[in-house]
Amino acid sequence: MEALILYFVIFFPGIYAPPSPDWLVNGAGAAGTIPFSIAQQAGRMLTYTLPSLALLLYLISRGEDRPALKAAAPHRRDMLPFAAGLPCLIIIGLFVSFLGSHFAGAAPPLRVEGPSGVPGWFVVVLVCLSAGYLEEIYFRYYLLSRMEQAIPRTAVRVLFSTVLFAVIHASQGSWGILNAAIAGLFLAALFLRFRSLHGVAWAHAGYNVFVYAMGAAGVGAGGA
């Protein structure tokens, strides 16, 4: 019950946020663009992402996981799941983007607009890193590790976390949901294999930065 309450409190506000008209597909059939704004991105990070991350860490640290969290400082071994995870996430995103662009009768994937200039990229890195940690702590560390007693079967926990992860990307359309579902399964497998929170969070954040980079180049690549 605690897991679902946290899910609805932390992640559902973004699902019901109305999309900007620029997100929608235009009359010519070209993919819409999610506009980039330094003020909007920084404001969301400061008023939503970081407070949500602090709340999640506080609730987890009150229980038996406190020693484990303190001991889980970034380590050199975290580079392996990061190095393995980032290219795979990029391939998944490009594959879904390719499918969406060539699937007759379906709206193409949305394109994320990239920043221009050093300040914009600095904000992007901070936003992606904080969002990566927020989602990985909940969907992988919390649901796959802390829920072991409540849901003993690993496959059920993986399916549960993947479905919840895909749903929060509903605002990105059907292709965003598909990309999140495939990426969620992969990230769950990566976390269970290496038990590295930092590695999967860095890979997740790195992929989101890649999406913005592709947007800056005028190319879509899945959802962030």
N, C-alpha and C positions, 0 to 999 in steps of 0.2 A: 504493500500500500504506500509506503514512504517513497518508493521509487517512482510510482505513477504521480504522486502529489508533486514531487520535485520536477518531473517531466512537464506537467501542465503549468506549473508556476514559472519555470525557467524558459521553456522553449515554445510554448504555444502562443505567446503574444506576437511573435514574428510571423506565425502562420496566417493570422487574421489581419495583418497589416495590408491595407489596400495597395495594389501595385500602381506605380506611376504609369501614365499613358505611354511613356517611352519604352516600357517593358513589353508592350503588346505588339503583336505582329501587324505590320502595316499593310495597306491595301495591295502592295505589289508582291506580298508574300515573303519579303525578306525578314530575317529575324530581328526582333526588337532589341533594344539596347538598355541595359541597366546602367543609368548614369552614375558617374563617380563624382563625389563631393568630399573634399577634405573635412569640412566642418561637419557634414552629416556622418561620415565614417568615424571621425574622432569622437563626436558626441555620442554615437551609439556605443562605442567602446567604453567610454567613461561612465555613461549612465545605465548601460545594460550589461555588456559583456563582463567587465571587471567586477561589478557588484554581484552578478550571478556566479562568477567563478569564486569569489570570496565566500558567498553563502554556501556553495557546494563543498568547498574545502573545510569550512567551519563545521558543517554537519557531519562530514566524514571523519574529521579529526577528533570528534567527541567520542567516537566509538573505539572498537578494537584496532582500527586501522591506523591510529595515530603513530605508533612506533614505525609501522611500515612506511607511512608517508614521510616521516622524518628521515628514514634511512634511504629513501628513494631519490637521492640527489642525482643530478645529471652525471653520467659517467661515460668513459670512452666506449664502453660496450654498447651504449645507446646509438652509436653511429651506424652499427650494422643494420638494425631494423630501419633506420632512417634511409640509409643508402639503398636498401632493398625495396622499401616501401614507396619512395618518391617516384622512381621511374615507372613502377607498376600503376600507381594512381594516375600518372600522366597518360599512360597507354589506355587505361580504362576511360578516362575523360575524352581523349581523342577518338576512341572507338565509338563511344556513345554520340559524340558530336557528329561523327561521320554518318552514323546510322540516321540520326535526326535530320541531317541535311539531304539525305538521299531517299527518305521514306515518303513515298507519294501519299498525298492526302493528309499529312500530319504537319502541324506547325513546327518549324525548325527550332532548335535550341536557342534560348536567349543568349545574347552576348554581353559580357561584363565589360564596361568601359574601363580602360586603364588610366592611371594617373600620368601627369606630365610634370617633370621636375623632381628635384631631390626631396622637398617637403612631402609631396604626394606619396612617393615611394616609401619614405620613412613611416608615414602613417599606415600605409598598406601592410608593411612588415609587422608593425605592432598589432594592427587589427587582426591579421591572419594568425599571428602567434597566439594572441589571447583567445581567439575563437577556437583555434585548434586545441588548445589545452582545455577549454571549457567542454567541448564536445567529446574529446577523448577521455577526460576524467569521468564524465557521466556514462557515455555509451560503451566504453571499453573497460576502464578500471572499475567503475562502480557496478555496472550491470553484469560484467563477466567474472569479477573477482568477489565482490562483497555479497553478491546474490547467490553464491554457490550453495549455501545451506537452504535457502528458500526455493531455489530451482536447481536441483542436483545435476540434471542432465545438461551437459555442455551444449549440445545441439539446440536445445530449447532456448537456452540463454542467448546463444548466438542469433537465432531466428528472432527472438524477442527484441534484442538490441538493434538488429538490422531493420526491422519493421519500423520501430520508433524513430530511428535515424533517418529513414527514407521519408517518413511522414513530415518531418520538420522542413523538408526541402520542397514541399508542395507548391510554394509560391514561385518556384522555378519551372513549373510546368511538368508534364509527364516525362520529358527527357531528363529533367533534373532529379525527379524521383528515381528513375531507372539508374542514373549515374550514382546516386547516393546509395541505392540498394546494393549494387555490385561493389562499390567502394567500401561500404559498410561490412560486407561479408569478408572482403580481403583484409580490412583493418582488424577485424575480430580475429581472423586466423593469424595475422602478424603478431597481435598482442599476446594471444595464447601461446604462440611459438616462442617468443622472446621475453615475455613478461616485462616489457619495457614501455612504460608510460611516456617517457620523454621521446623515445624513438618514433612512436606512432604519432605523437603530437607534432613533432618536427616535420614528419612526412606529410601529415595533413595540412599543416601551415604552409609548407613548401609548395604543395599542389595548388593551394588557393592563391599564392603569389604567382604561380605559373599561369593561372587563369587570368589574373589581371595583366600579366605580361602579354599574353595572347590577345587580350582585349586592346591593349595599347598598340599592338601590331595590326589590329583590325581583323583578327581571326577569333572565332568562338571556340571554346574548349570545355564543354561540360559546365557545371555550376560550381560556385565557390561555397 
